[in-house]
Amino acid sequence: MTTCGDRQAEQALRALFEETLDAEGFARLRAHVAGCGECREAYERLARVESALEQRALPAHRQALLERELFARLSGAPQPVRAPVPARRRFSLPSFWVPSLAGLALASVAVVLVVPRLRAAPDSEWSARGSAVPSAWGVRAFCVGPEGDVREEARSGETLACGEGSAVQFSYTAPEAALLTVETLSASGEPLRFFPAEGSAKEVSAGVDVPLPYSTPVQGGWLSGPLEVRASFSDARGRVLSQTRLTLVPR
């Protein structure tokens, strides 16, 4: 998988992908990739492809074939990396779910229409960026076209333009597990929720550029003007660990 010479690191990378790596092994792997650029790149590439495989809900025989191809490809020369079409966390849905926008209002909080990503994207769109051992909190937003292509992206503090017919997708970076909410206020001051789809803040695991499991279609006029989106990370006691912001504007 790599040529750095550390057999334990290579075995740990494989175990991490196969979800058999224990906490002690993960701690050793994090310490190793902090100083080994080659293993760090392999770690990132594995994480991104794992995201794609998990989201697809493939038949077992097809997923096994893709995993074998993945390891074969990773044994070759490193490839340049590009931005992903986000989609992560274990999620499967038997049919395409698109509830009406009006039906998403609950009490005083309106949940922006969110749908699971089911459309495949080119392999090159699934590569990662960032450090394998995150030290900061943040989110990225992507404008994803109808065919699954990433048309634009924005990091914390930046602005993302996205037009009708496309969808907004978020990914997050967190150095530790935390509770996350991603939300904004409409022009009328009504809360609009991107993540989670319903309920209070939801726990997310530590990771780099981990795509959230839902995309939000730009339709119905909810993105008719600039919206400041706030991502809030907190611990189990409700203590805020970090808050980051970015802006959405119509194209």
C-alpha positions in Angstrom: 0.0 0.0 0.0 2.9 2.3 0.8 6.7 2.1 0.5 7.6 3.9 3.7 8.9 0.6 5.1 6.8 0.5 8.3 4.9 -2.8 8.1 2.9 -2.0 11.2 1.7 1.3 9.7 0.7 -0.5 6.5 -1.2 -3.2 8.4 -2.9 -0.5 10.5 -4.1 1.3 7.4 -5.6 -1.9 6.0 -7.2 -2.7 9.4 -8.6 0.8 9.6 -10.3 0.4 6.2 -11.6 -3.0 7.2 -12.9 -1.6 10.5 -10.8 -4.0 12.6 -8.3 -1.5 14.0 -8.6 -1.0 17.8 -8.2 2.2 19.7 -4.6 1.6 20.6 -3.7 0.8 17.0 -5.5 3.9 15.8 -3.5 6.1 18.2 -0.2 4.6 16.9 -1.4 5.1 13.3 -2.2 8.8 14.0 1.2 9.3 15.6 2.9 7.7 12.5 1.0 9.6 9.8 1.7 12.9 11.6 5.3 12.5 10.5 5.0 10.3 7.3 3.7 12.2 4.3 3.3 9.0 2.2 1.2 7.2 4.8 -0.8 10.4 5.5 -1.7 10.5 1.8 -2.7 6.8 1.8 -4.8 7.5 4.9 -6.7 10.3 3.2 -7.2 8.4 0.0 -8.6 5.4 1.9 -11.0 7.6 3.9 -12.4 9.2 0.7 -12.9 5.9 -1.1 -14.4 4.4 2.1 -16.9 7.3 2.1 -17.9 6.5 -1.5 -18.2 2.8 -0.8 -20.3 3.2 2.3 -22.7 5.6 0.7 -23.4 3.4 -2.3 -25.1 0.5 -0.4 -23.5 -1.9 -3.0 -24.2 -5.6 -3.1 -21.6 -7.5 -1.0 -19.9 -9.2 -3.9 -19.6 -5.8 -5.8 -18.2 -4.0 -2.8 -15.6 -6.8 -2.2 -14.5 -6.4 -5.8 -14.1 -2.6 -5.4 -12.2 -3.0 -2.2 -9.7 -5.4 -3.9 -9.3 -2.9 -6.8 -8.8 -0.1 -4.3 -5.9 -1.8 -2.6 -4.4 -2.7 -5.9 -4.5 0.9 -7.0 -3.1 2.2 -3.8 -0.1 0.1 -4.2 0.9 2.1 -7.2 2.2 5.7 -7.5 0.3 8.4 -5.5 -2.2 10.3 -7.5 -3.0 14.1 -7.4 -6.0 14.9 -5.2 -9.1 16.9 -5.9 -12.2 18.1 -4.1 -14.9 15.4 -3.3 -18.6 15.3 -4.0 -19.4 14.8 -0.4 -21.4 11.9 1.0 -20.5 9.9 4.1 -21.7 8.0 7.1 -23.4 4.7 6.8 -26.7 5.4 5.1 -29.0 3.4 2.9 -32.5 4.1 1.7 -34.7 1.8 -0.4 -36.1 4.6 -2.5 -35.4 8.3 -3.4 -37.0 10.4 -0.7 -38.1 13.9 -1.5 -40.6 15.3 1.0 -42.4 18.5 0.2 -40.7 21.7 1.5 -43.9 22.8 3.2 -44.1 19.6 5.2 -40.7 20.2 6.8 -41.7 23.0 9.1 -41.8 21.7 12.7 -42.8 24.0 15.6 -40.8 27.2 15.2 -37.9 25.6 13.4 -38.1 24.9 9.6 -35.8 22.1 8.4 -34.5 22.9 4.9 -35.3 20.1 2.4 -32.6 17.5 2.5 -32.2 14.3 0.5 -29.7 11.5 0.7 -27.1 11.5 -2.1 -27.7 8.5 -4.4 -26.1 9.7 -7.6 -22.6 8.4 -8.4 -19.8 10.8 -9.3 -16.5 10.3 -11.3 -13.8 8.6 -9.2 -11.6 11.7 -9.5 -14.3 13.7 -7.6 -13.9 11.6 -4.5 -10.4 12.5 -3.5 -9.6 14.2 -0.2 -7.9 17.3 0.9 -6.6 18.3 4.3 -4.5 16.8 7.1 -5.1 13.2 8.2 -4.7 14.3 11.8 -7.0 17.4 12.1 -6.1 20.1 14.6 -9.0 22.5 13.8 -12.7 22.6 13.4 -14.5 23.7 10.3 -17.0 23.0 7.4 -16.9 23.1 3.7 -19.9 23.7 1.4 -20.2 22.4 -2.1 -22.6 23.4 -4.9 -23.3 20.1 -6.7 -24.9 20.1 -10.1 -27.7 17.8 -11.3 -25.2 15.3 -12.7 -23.2 15.1 -9.4 -20.4 17.4 -10.5 -19.0 19.9 -8.0 -19.4 23.4 -9.5 -18.1 25.5 -6.6 -17.0 25.1 -3.0 -16.4 27.4 0.0 -14.6 26.9 3.3 -15.3 28.5 6.6 -15.4 32.3 6.2 -16.0 32.1 2.5 -19.0 32.5 0.2 -20.7 29.8 -1.9 -22.9 30.7 -4.9 -25.4 28.0 -5.9 -28.3 28.2 -8.4 -31.7 26.6 -8.7 -31.6 23.0 -9.8 -28.3 22.3 -8.0 -27.8 21.2 -4.4 -25.8 22.3 -1.4 -23.7 19.7 0.4 -21.6 20.1 3.5 -18.5 18.3 4.9 -16.9 18.8 8.3 -13.5 18.5 9.9 -13.3 17.8 13.6 -10.3 16.7 15.8 -12.6 14.8 18.1 -16.1 13.4 18.3 -18.7 16.2 18.9 -22.3 17.2 18.5 -22.9 19.1 15.3 -25.6 21.4 14.0 -25.4 23.3 10.6 -28.1 25.9 10.3 -29.0 29.4 9.1 -31.8 32.0 9.3 -34.1 32.8 6.4 -34.6 36.4 5.3 -37.7 36.5 7.6 -35.6 35.3 10.6 -36.9 31.7 10.5 -34.4 29.1 11.5 -33.4 26.7 8.6 -31.7 23.5 9.5 -29.2 21.7 7.2 -27.9 19.1 9.7 -29.2 17.1 11.3 -32.4 16.7 9.3 -34.5 16.7 12.4 -34.1 16.8 16.2 -31.3 18.3 18.2 -27.5 18.3 17.5 -26.2 15.0 16.3 -23.0 13.3 17.2 -20.3 13.1 14.5 -16.9 11.3 14.7 -13.5 12.9 14.4 -12.3 13.2 10.8 -11.1 15.3 7.9 -13.6 16.6 5.2 -16.2 14.0 6.3 -19.3 14.6 4.0 -22.6 14.9 5.8 -25.2 12.3 4.7 -27.7 14.7 3.1 -27.6 17.3 0.3 -30.1 20.2 0.1 -31.7 20.9 -3.3 -31.8 24.6 -4.2 -35.5 24.9 -4.9 -38.6 26.6 -3.6 -36.9 30.0 -3.2 -35.2 29.4 0.1 -31.9 30.6 -1.3 -33.1 33.9 -2.7 -30.6 36.1 -1.0 -27.4 35.9 1.1 -27.6 33.4 4.1 -25.0 33.1 6.8 -24.6 29.5 7.7 -23.4 28.6 11.2 -21.8 25.3 12.1 -21.7 24.7 15.8 -19.6 21.9 17.5 -20.4 21.1 21.1 -19.6 18.4 23.7 -22.1 16.1 25.5 -22.6 18.7 28.2 -23.6 21.4 25.6 -20.3 23.3 25.9 -19.5 24.9 22.6 -16.2 23.6 21.2 -16.2 25.7 18.0 -18.4 27.8 15.8 -17.6 28.5 12.2 -19.5 30.4 9.5 -19.8 30.7 5.8 -22.2 32.4 3.4 -24.6 31.0 0.8 -25.7 33.2 -2.1 -28.0 32.5 -5.1 -26.3 32.2 -8.5 
